[in-house]
Amino acid sequence: MNATGSSIGIVIVTHNSAGFIEPCLEAALQRSSQVVVVDNASSDQTCQIVRRFSHVRLLANAHNAGFAAAVNQGFARLSCEFVLVLNPDAILQSGLEILAEACRLPKVAAAAGQLIDTAGRPQTGFMVRRFPTATVLALETLGLNKLWPGNPVNRRYRCLDLDYSKPQDVDQPAGAFLMIARRVWLELGGFDEQFHPLWFEDVDFLERLRKQGYRTRFVPEAAALHYGAHSIAGMQPRLRVWYWYANLLRYAAKHFRSKGFRTVAAAVAVGTAARMITGISAGHGLKPLAEYGKVLRLAGKAVFVGPSCLRGEACGSSLNLEKNSDSTLRNSHSHGS
């Protein structure tokens, strides 16, 4: 075990992660003596597998608290100087001290390394991104980034212009493999649990970190094998659509001025209406209406009411109507889209 294990803790959030958690924990315990697993009401063998590891602390939630709340639970149980947020479908390939060293640099509060796929390729376009602007989110929701992935806005957003062989300051590494200085986590109040149950909580945290004058480092020598797609594999399509768009709008309401927020909301309305019409025309019956109708209503209201819609009690409550309705919901590192 790494001699620095006492200064570095690891938080892993699980939900029906039995197919991944064992190799994840085996690698984690080689790098840290303090590993906490927060399980969000798994219905498979996840907790039984975790209990086989006597040195791992398990917090088993009776209901799905969401990714942000579970990460905060894990942090609260650790007193380490640095805490690594790690996905259960990620297997550490390197030591963690190099990330801790980066976090000790002046004004650096978070650090991350490379996410490698099963073919040994860096997951560029996903593992590091720049903070989304209103233009970026508009292009995402309209589907233009997917239709024209090489457009300049998308290339910049997904950091396709970076030299990943060099350590450097970055905006938002994926929360699948992200080390955070605990003192800064305390200062910022942890992840915002309003981003329930998943998506955009890590982007929001790193944006708040930046606004407080802190830096985030990318360290290519640190690496983790990342399978990916574990977070949404079993999620109902209608819930996946609702959670992503609702939290995208919440992020826009929190970080953009009114004009930028309304631009994003309008793009969401146009994009979801187009997807709904296309789906119905393709013979999918009323299924597209069920998937996109609720988002379309929320986006339309947001265009006219503005950011206060997402901050108000009534609309805020509507974002949580299905908070505990999906028993198949899995954890996520989020990362927006």
C-alpha positions in Angstrom: 0.0 0.0 0.0 1.1 3.5 -0.8 2.8 5.3 2.2 0.6 8.3 1.5 -2.6 6.3 2.0 -3.4 8.2 5.2 -3.5 11.6 3.4 -5.6 10.4 0.4 -9.1 9.0 0.7 -11.3 7.6 -2.0 -15.1 7.9 -2.4 -16.9 5.5 -4.7 -20.6 5.9 -5.3 -22.4 2.7 -6.4 -25.8 1.7 -7.6 -26.2 -1.8 -9.0 -22.5 -1.9 -9.7 -21.8 -5.6 -8.9 -20.3 -6.1 -12.4 -17.6 -3.5 -11.8 -17.0 -2.9 -8.1 -14.6 -5.7 -7.2 -11.7 -4.8 -9.5 -12.3 -1.2 -8.7 -11.9 -1.8 -5.0 -8.9 -4.1 -5.4 -7.0 -1.3 -7.3 -8.2 1.4 -4.9 -7.0 -0.4 -1.8 -3.5 -0.6 -3.3 -3.4 3.2 -3.4 -5.2 4.3 -0.2 -6.0 3.0 3.3 -9.2 5.0 3.5 -11.8 3.9 1.0 -15.5 4.7 1.4 -18.3 3.2 -0.8 -21.6 5.0 -0.7 -24.3 2.7 -2.1 -27.5 4.2 -3.5 -30.0 1.4 -2.7 -28.6 -1.3 -5.0 -30.8 -4.2 -5.7 -28.1 -6.5 -6.9 -25.1 -7.9 -5.1 -23.1 -4.7 -4.9 -23.2 -4.4 -1.1 -22.4 -8.0 -0.5 -19.3 -7.7 -2.7 -18.2 -4.6 -0.9 -18.6 -6.2 2.5 -16.0 -8.8 1.5 -13.4 -6.0 1.6 -12.9 -5.6 5.4 -10.9 -2.4 5.0 -13.6 -0.6 3.0 -16.2 1.5 4.8 -19.7 0.9 3.3 -22.5 3.4 3.7 -25.6 1.7 2.4 -28.4 4.2 1.7 -32.0 2.9 2.0 -33.0 5.0 -1.0 -31.2 6.6 -4.0 -29.9 9.8 -2.6 -28.4 10.9 -5.9 -24.8 11.2 -6.9 -24.0 14.6 -5.4 -25.5 13.7 -2.0 -23.7 10.4 -2.0 -20.3 12.0 -2.7 -21.0 14.5 0.1 -21.7 11.6 2.4 -18.4 10.0 1.6 -16.4 13.2 2.0 -18.1 13.7 5.4 -16.8 10.4 6.6 -13.2 11.1 5.7 -10.6 13.4 7.3 -8.0 13.0 4.6 -6.2 16.1 3.2 -7.3 15.0 -0.3 -10.2 12.9 -1.5 -10.5 11.1 -4.9 -14.0 10.7 -6.4 -13.8 7.5 -8.4 -16.4 5.7 -10.5 -17.0 2.0 -9.8 -16.4 1.3 -13.4 -12.9 2.9 -13.2 -9.8 0.9 -12.2 -6.7 2.9 -11.0 -3.7 2.3 -13.1 -1.3 4.6 -11.3 -0.5 5.9 -7.8 -2.4 8.9 -6.4 0.4 10.9 -4.9 1.1 12.7 -8.2 -2.4 14.1 -8.0 -2.0 15.1 -4.4 1.3 16.9 -5.4 -0.6 18.8 -8.0 -3.3 19.8 -5.4 -0.5 21.2 -3.2 0.5 23.7 -5.9 -0.5 27.3 -5.2 -4.3 27.8 -5.6 -4.8 24.3 -7.0 -7.8 22.7 -5.4 -8.5 19.7 -7.7 -6.6 17.4 -10.1 -7.4 14.6 -12.5 -5.6 12.3 -14.8 -6.3 10.4 -18.0 -9.3 8.1 -18.4 -8.3 5.2 -20.7 -10.7 3.0 -22.5 -10.4 -0.8 -22.8 -8.4 -0.5 -26.0 -5.8 1.7 -24.2 -6.9 5.0 -25.8 -7.4 8.2 -23.9 -11.1 9.2 -23.7 -10.5 12.6 -25.3 -13.6 14.7 -25.7 -14.9 13.3 -22.4 -12.2 13.2 -19.8 -11.5 16.9 -19.9 -13.8 19.7 -21.1 -14.0 23.4 -20.9 -16.9 25.0 -19.0 -20.0 25.1 -21.2 -21.2 28.5 -22.5 -24.7 29.3 -23.5 -23.6 28.8 -27.1 -22.2 25.3 -26.3 -25.3 24.2 -24.5 -27.6 25.6 -27.3 -25.6 23.6 -29.9 -25.8 20.5 -27.7 -29.5 20.6 -27.2 -30.2 21.4 -30.8 -28.1 18.4 -31.8 -25.7 20.4 -34.0 -22.6 19.2 -32.1 -23.6 15.7 -33.0 -24.4 16.5 -36.6 -21.1 18.5 -37.0 -18.8 17.4 -34.3 -15.8 19.2 -35.8 -17.3 22.6 -35.5 -15.0 25.1 -33.7 -17.3 25.5 -30.7 -17.6 21.8 -30.1 -13.8 21.2 -30.6 -13.0 23.9 -28.0 -15.7 22.6 -25.6 -14.5 19.0 -25.7 -10.8 20.1 -25.6 -9.9 18.4 -28.8 -7.2 21.1 -29.2 -5.2 20.2 -26.0 -1.9 18.5 -25.9 -2.7 15.7 -23.4 0.9 14.8 -22.9 1.5 17.9 -20.8 0.4 18.8 -17.3 -1.8 21.9 -17.4 -4.6 23.9 -15.9 -8.0 22.8 -17.2 -11.6 23.6 -16.6 -13.6 20.5 -15.8 -12.2 17.0 -15.8 -14.8 14.2 -15.5 -16.0 13.4 -12.0 -15.2 9.7 -12.7 -11.6 10.3 -11.6 -11.3 13.6 -9.7 -9.2 14.5 -6.7 -10.4 17.4 -4.5 -8.7 19.1 -1.6 -11.0 18.5 1.4 -10.5 22.0 2.7 -11.9 23.5 -0.5 -14.7 21.0 -0.6 -15.6 22.3 2.9 -15.3 25.9 1.9 -17.6 25.4 -1.1 -20.1 23.3 0.8 -19.5 20.2 -1.3 -21.5 19.2 -4.4 -24.8 21.0 -4.9 -27.5 18.3 -4.2 -30.1 20.2 -6.2 -28.6 18.5 -9.2 -30.6 15.4 -8.4 -30.1 12.6 -9.2 -27.2 13.1 -11.6 -25.6 15.3 -14.2 -23.9 18.7 -14.0 -23.1 18.5 -10.2 -19.3 18.1 -10.9 -19.3 20.8 -13.6 -21.1 23.1 -11.2 -18.6 22.4 -8.4 -15.6 23.0 -10.5 -17.1 26.2 -11.9 -17.7 27.5 -8.3 -14.1 26.5 -7.5 -12.8 28.6 -10.4 -15.0 31.6 -9.3 -13.3 31.4 -5.9 -9.9 31.8 -7.6 -8.8 28.2 -7.4 -7.3 26.1 -10.2 -7.8 22.6 -11.5 -4.9 20.6 -12.9 -4.7 17.8 -15.5 -1.8 15.3 -14.7 -1.3 12.9 -17.6 0.9 10.6 -15.6 -2.1 9.6 -13.5 -4.5 7.2 -15.2 -7.5 5.0 -14.7 -9.1 2.4 -17.0 -12.7 3.5 -17.5 -15.4 1.3 -19.0 -18.0 4.0 -19.2 -21.8 4.0 -19.8 -22.3 2.3 -16.4 -24.1 5.4 -15.2 -27.0 5.2 -17.6 -27.1 1.7 -18.9 -30.3 0.7 -17.1 -32.1 4.1 -17.0 -35.5 4.5 -18.6 -35.1 6.8 -21.6 -37.8 9.2 -20.4 -36.0 9.7 -17.1 -32.7 10.0 -18.8 -34.1 12.8 -20.9 -35.8 14.5 -18.0 -32.8 14.4 -15.6 -30.3 15.6 -18.2 -32.3 18.5 -19.6 -33.7 19.6 -16.2 -30.2 19.8 -14.6 -28.8 21.4 -17.8 -31.3 24.2 -17.3 -30.5 24.3 -13.6 -26.8 24.8 -14.4 -27.7 27.5 -16.9 -29.9 29.3 -14.4 -27.1 29.2 -11.8 -24.2 30.3 -13.9 -25.5 32.3 -16.9 -27.0 35.8 -17.1 -30.7 36.0 -18.0 -30.1 36.4 -21.8 -27.8 33.3 -21.9 -30.2 31.3 -19.8 -33.1 32.2 -22.1 -31.0 31.3 -25.1 -30.3 27.8 -23.7 -34.0 27.4 -22.7 -35.2 28.3 -26.2 -32.7 25.9 -27.7 -34.0 23.1 -25.4 -37.5 23.9 -26.4 -36.8 23.8 -30.1 -34.5 20.8 -29.9 -37.0 18.7 -27.8 -39.9 19.7 -30.0 -38.0 18.6 -33.1 -37.1 15.3 -31.5 -40.7 14.7 -30.4 -42.1 15.5 -33.8 -39.5 13.3 -35.5 -40.2 10.4 -33.2 -43.9 10.6 -33.7 -43.5 10.8 -37.5 -41.2 7.8 -37.4 -44.0 5.7 -36.1 -43.1 5.6 -32.4 -46.6 6.5 -31.3 -46.9 8.7 -28.3 -43.7 7.5 -26.7 -41.7 10.7 -27.8 -44.5 12.8 -26.3 -43.9 11.0 -23.0 -40.1 11.4 -23.2 -40.0 15.1 -24.3 -43.3 16.7 -23.5 -42.4 17.5 -19.8 -39.0 18.9 -20.8 -40.7 21.1 -23.5 -43.1 22.5 -21.0 -40.3 23.3 -18.5 -38.2 24.9 -21.2 -41.1 27.0 -22.5 -41.8 28.3 -19.1 -38.1 29.0 -18.6 -38.0 31.1 -21.8 -40.8 33.4 -20.5 -40.1 33.4 -16.8 -36.3 33.4 -16.9 -33.8 31.9 -14.4 -36.1 32.5 -11.5 -38.2 29.6 -12.7 -35.4 27.2 -11.7 -34.8 28.9 -8.4 -38.4 29.2 -7.4 -39.9 26.7 -5.0 -42.7 25.6 -7.4 -40.5 24.9 -10.4 -37.7 23.6 -8.2 -40.0 21.1 -6.7 -41.1 20.0 -10.1 -37.5 19.0 -10.9 -37.8 16.4 -8.2 -41.2 14.9 -9.0 -39.5 11.6 -10.0 -36.7 11.7 -7.5 -37.2 8.2 -6.3 -39.3 6.7 -9.2 -36.6 4.9 -11.1 -35.3 1.8 -9.3 -32.8 1.2 -12.1 -31.1 4.5 -11.8 -27.3 4.2 -11.6 -24.7 6.5 -10.3 -23.0 8.9 -12.6 -19.9 11.0 -12.8 -22.1 13.4 -14.7 -19.9 15.7 -16.7 -22.9 17.3 -18.3 -23.4 15.5 -21.6 
